[in-house]
Amino acid sequence: MAQTIEAPPVRKMTRKRPKSEPRQARVVIRRVRPWSVLRVSLIFYACFAAAFLFALVVLWQIMSALGVIENLVRFLKDFSLLDPAFEVNGGWLVTRGLVLGVVFVVVMSLLNVVVTFLYNLISDVVGGIEVTLSDKS
């Protein structure tokens, strides 16, 4: 007749940590993917350029409604600093601002990618950046 031996219940060996001591982990950032940097940079700088262009349009509208633009142009014409036929066109300024914004987004994003490649090269030599992560609790 076979005997059945029952094993004692298995207890997890967990160490209870006091609440005042948060968990911490050290992480070393050795490589950064240029593709992810490009994606984040494009979105970040596009949002920045859109907010800046929106702020300029709002500022232009306020200054135009208050008559500041017309008074400034008249003042500059009185001192012969502008051609008497000069006209201020807000649409022309907005389209040029949009083009400059697109150029800014592309140039700054590509600059971030170049910096990423440079970081990866330097990280191979020195080992990366050490970061300590911890829980809030």
Phi, psi and omega per residue, in radians:
M1 nan 2.347 -3.093
A2 -1.511 2.388 3.106
Q3 -1.644 2.418 3.090
T4 -1.778 2.182 3.109
I5 -1.884 2.207 -3.126
E6 -1.663 2.238 3.139
A7 -1.381 2.566 3.087
P8 -1.173 2.686 -3.141
P9 -1.079 2.485 -3.115
V10 -1.483 2.215 3.084
R11 -1.791 2.418 3.064
K12 -1.333 2.342 3.110
M13 -1.623 1.584 3.111
T14 -2.010 2.456 3.120
R15 -1.621 2.207 3.086
K16 -1.392 2.240 -3.118
R17 -1.773 2.355 3.072
P18 -1.064 2.618 -3.081
K19 -1.139 -0.396 -3.101
S20 -1.373 -0.242 -3.087
E21 -1.808 1.794 3.141
P22 -1.305 2.684 3.071
R23 -1.247 2.501 3.116
Q24 -2.338 2.590 3.086
A25 -2.451 2.404 3.079
R26 -1.713 2.275 -3.113
V27 -2.219 2.445 3.084
V28 -1.944 2.173 3.101
I29 -1.577 1.838 -3.081
R30 -1.693 -0.625 -3.106
R31 -2.394 2.553 3.056
V32 -2.178 2.288 -3.117
R33 -1.329 2.173 3.137
P34 -1.081 -0.581 -3.131
W35 -1.133 -0.731 3.131
S36 -1.210 -0.620 3.080
V37 -1.131 -0.705 3.124
L38 -1.101 -0.780 -3.127
R39 -1.104 -0.817 -3.134
V40 -1.142 -0.716 -3.135
S41 -1.114 -0.753 3.125
L42 -1.053 -0.780 -3.136
I43 -1.185 -0.771 -3.112
F44 -1.081 -0.888 -3.093
Y45 -1.241 -0.512 3.059
A46 -1.157 -0.726 3.080
C47 -1.124 -0.728 3.129
F48 -1.088 -0.809 -3.128
A49 -1.144 -0.684 3.127
A50 -1.143 -0.748 3.120
A51 -1.133 -0.713 3.130
F52 -1.139 -0.765 3.125
L53 -1.144 -0.701 3.096
F54 -1.084 -0.749 3.130
A55 -1.111 -0.690 3.115
L56 -1.151 -0.682 3.123
V57 -1.146 -0.735 3.119
V58 -1.119 -0.773 3.108
L59 -1.080 -0.713 3.104
W60 -1.082 -0.770 -3.140
Q61 -1.096 -0.732 3.132
I62 -1.138 -0.806 -3.135
M63 -1.151 -0.623 3.115
S64 -1.211 -0.700 3.130
A65 -1.160 -0.568 3.123
L66 -1.447 -0.140 3.119
G67 1.451 0.230 -3.118
V68 -1.178 -0.710 -3.105
I69 -1.101 -0.842 -3.110
E70 -1.116 -0.724 3.117
N71 -1.130 -0.671 3.116
L72 -1.158 -0.748 3.123
V73 -1.128 -0.742 3.111
R74 -1.104 -0.726 3.116
F75 -1.062 -0.781 -3.138
L76 -1.207 -0.565 3.083
K77 -1.224 -0.622 3.132
D78 -1.096 -0.587 3.134
F79 -1.651 0.231 3.104
S80 1.025 0.543 3.071
L81 -1.541 -0.276 3.096
L82 -2.228 2.679 3.054
D83 -1.130 2.408 -3.135
P84 -1.029 -0.402 -3.135
A85 -1.573 0.093 -3.087
F86 -1.171 2.344 3.083
E87 -2.250 2.506 3.080
V88 -1.649 2.194 -3.121
N89 -2.051 1.928 -3.113
G90 -1.144 -0.635 3.118
G91 -1.089 -0.714 3.107
W92 -1.095 -0.725 -3.135
L93 -1.165 -0.684 -3.130
V94 -1.181 -0.740 3.122
T95 -1.135 -0.682 3.090
R96 -1.175 -0.637 3.073
G97 -1.144 -0.642 3.093
L98 -1.146 -0.753 3.108
V99 -1.106 -0.782 3.104
L100 -1.100 -0.620 3.090
G101 -1.118 -0.738 3.110
V102 -1.129 -0.749 3.103
V103 -1.086 -0.735 3.111
F104 -1.044 -0.786 -3.127
V105 -1.073 -0.807 -3.099
V106 -1.169 -0.817 -3.090
V107 -1.126 -0.806 -3.100
M108 -1.198 -0.619 3.102
S109 -1.163 -0.742 3.097
L110 -1.155 -0.624 3.069
L111 -1.101 -0.702 3.080
N112 -1.108 -0.642 3.111
V113 -1.175 -0.698 3.091
V114 -1.102 -0.723 3.100
V115 -1.120 -0.608 3.094
T116 -1.118 -0.784 3.088
F117 -1.079 -0.712 3.111
L118 -1.111 -0.746 3.102
Y119 -1.066 -0.761 -3.141
N120 -1.084 -0.673 3.096
L121 -1.156 -0.781 3.141
I122 -1.179 -0.653 -3.140
S123 -1.105 -0.584 3.071
D124 -1.106 -0.535 -3.117
V125 -1.447 -0.831 -3.011
V126 -1.745 -0.198 3.061
G127 1.755 -0.036 3.070
G128 1.765 -3.008 3.140
I129 -1.882 2.260 3.121
E130 -1.616 2.245 -3.114
V131 -2.166 2.413 3.064
T132 -1.826 2.135 3.119
L133 -1.814 2.502 3.116
S134 -2.513 2.728 3.085
D135 -1.324 2.716 3.056
K136 -1.295 -0.602 -3.021
S137 -1.343 nan nan
